[in-house]
C-alpha cells in the first residue's frame, strides 16, 4: 500500500494533480448527468411555482390586463367564508384520512405478518387491489355504492336497520363518506410499504420478547412501532401531502357539495380558476395550500433523511 | 478513455435535455382525425365536448371532409375540462383551435377577453355561406343570445332546456292530470313520495339546480336582476321560488339532492321515478326502446310555474378564435354545420338534437321522433337565458352552493338569498 506522503515531492506532485484532475472530470460528469433532471425540475416545478407566486399578487383573469394588488388576494382569501370552509374541510379530511389509513394499514400489515407466508401474500395481494384503480374511477365506483337507490352501502345499512343515513347528500355525512372512500383507496399503499418495513425487523427481537412473556400489545408498542418509525414518517409524509391536496375523489363524488361541505382547497382553487376565471385568486389559494403543506410536513421532510437513532 | 466517457456522458445529457425540451414544446394532443379523401393542405381543428352527440358530430364532420376535401380534426373532451382548455389555448394564442363549441354562458367572458372573431360580416358573405344558407331561418332568440354590443360572435347550433318528464301511463292510472303549476307538482310529488318514490330532481350542488331556479324565477314573473340591472335576490318573488325548491325537494326521490341531469334521466329511464326534471339533450335515452323501460310512455311539459310557463334557453354555438390561422375556412365549416341539410341529418341521427333553424324544427317527419318538441315550443314563449355578464359565473356558483344548503340542510331561503346578495351585488 502506498500513500502520497510516503513518496517524494517530485513524484507526489504529478500524482496529486492527476487525482485532482480526475476528481474534476468526475464532478463534470456528475453535472452533465444531473443537467437533464435539473432542467426538468426548473421547467416543470420551479418556473410554474414562481409564476403562481407572482400571479397571486395580481387581480388576473385570462385574456385581461393584470392589475397589481399585492396581498389583496390573500386578504380576500382569509375574509372569504367559502375559502375558510375549504381550509377547514381540507384539514379535517387530512387528519381523519391520514390517521385511519395509518392505523388500519399498519394494523393489517402486522396481522398479515403473523400469518403463514403464503396466506399473508395472498391476502396482501387481495388487499392491495384498490391501489390499481385511479382516484377518479374510485370516486365513480363509490358514487354508485353511496346511491340511495342502487348502492351497496344503503343496502347494508338498511339491513342493519339504519334508514336515515344521509350519505353524500347530507352536509353532516358527506365528508365522512369521502374519507371512507379515500381510506379504502389509499390504505393498500400503507399495507404494502409497512409490510416491506416489517421484513427488516430482526426476528430475534420478537423471539426474545416471547421468551420474556411480552404480550402482543407490548410487542407492538415496544418493538414493532419503534423500529418502524422511519417508514411511518415517510408514510405520513406521502399520504399526508396527498390527502391535503385531494381533488379527484371529491370532484367525482360530490363536486364540493352539498352546501360546500366537502369543498377542499384544491377544489376551491379549481373553481376560482376555471369556473370564475379569477386566476390570481386561485393562485393565492394554491400558494396558501403550499405554505400549509410546508408548515405541516416540512419538518418531517427534513427529518426523513436523518439516521434512525436521531428520532 | 476517460475523455471518451466524458464525451459520451455529455452527449447523453445533451440528447436527454433536447428530448425533454422537445417534449415540453410539443402541442400535439392526439385525437380522432378524419382522413377520408384528404385534399386540403391544412386541417381544421374543432373543440367540442365529448358528451351526448359527439359521435354524430364526428359523422357529420367526416361527411364535410368527403364533400369538400377539407380535413377536420375533432378534439372532444369532457365538459368540465372544455372551458379551461379552450380558454388556455385562446389566451396563449396557440392557434390550435379553428372552431370552438361554446354555450352562451361562456360568450361574455370570451368576448371580454377578446378571444373571438366578429362574424357579422361573414354571415352576409355568400361566398362563405353558400347560396342556400338562409340566415333569416335561424331563430332571432338564438342570434340575440350570441350578439354582444351589436356584434355576432357565435353561430347558434343546438338548444336544450330542462323540462318536466312524467310517465303518462302512471299518472293517468293514479288519477293525475299533467302537473302545470307549483301547486300541481307538489301534490303529485307528495303522492309518489308517500308511495315510496317521489320526483327525481337534479339538486346536486352545481349548474343544474341554479338552472332550475332560473326557470322558476321566469315562471314567477321575475329574474335575478331588477329593471335597472342590479342584482335583486331579496325580492319576495325570488324568495318564493327558492321556498318552492325547498318544498319540492322534500318530496324528491331519495338521493336527488346529490344528482345531476344524467342521474335524473337514468332514474326515469329505469322506471324508478314516475316523474322528474331533466334536460332535453338526454331525452333520446329515455325514449330509446333498447335502453329504456319506459320508452313510449313518457310525456313532456314545461317545468311547473306559478304565473306563466317558462323555459331556459341553454344553447351551444360555433365561434371562431381570433388566433385561428384559417378563420374563413372555419366559418365555412360552421356555416355548413348550421345549414338546413346538415342539421336535418343530425336530428335524424339524434332526435334530441333541437336546432335554432325554424324549418328544421317544423319538419313533421323529425317531430314524430321527438315528442318533447311541443313542450319546448311552449316553454320558449317565455324563454330566458342564464345571466351572461362575466361575473355571472361567480353568482351562479354562490347560488348553487346556497341552494344546496336550502335543500340538504333546510337553510332558510331568505337568509341564503340575503347572503348571496350581499356577497355579489357589487359585481353587477
Interface residues (C-beta under 8 A of the other chain):
Chain A: X22 X25 X28 X29 X32 X33 X35 X36 X39 X40 X43 X44 X61 X62 X63 X64 X82 X146 X147 X148 X149 X166 X167 X168 X169 X170 X171 X251 X254 X255 X256 X257 X258 X259 X260 X271 X273 X274 X275 X276 X277 X278
Chain B: X2 X5 X6 X9 X10 X12 X13 X16 X17 X20 X21 X24 X80 X83 X84 X87 X88 X90 X91 X109 X110 X112 X113 X114 X115 X204 X205 X206 X253 X254 X255 X256 X257 X258 X267 X272 X390 X393 X394 X397 X398 X400 X401 X402 X404 X405 X407 X408 X409 X411
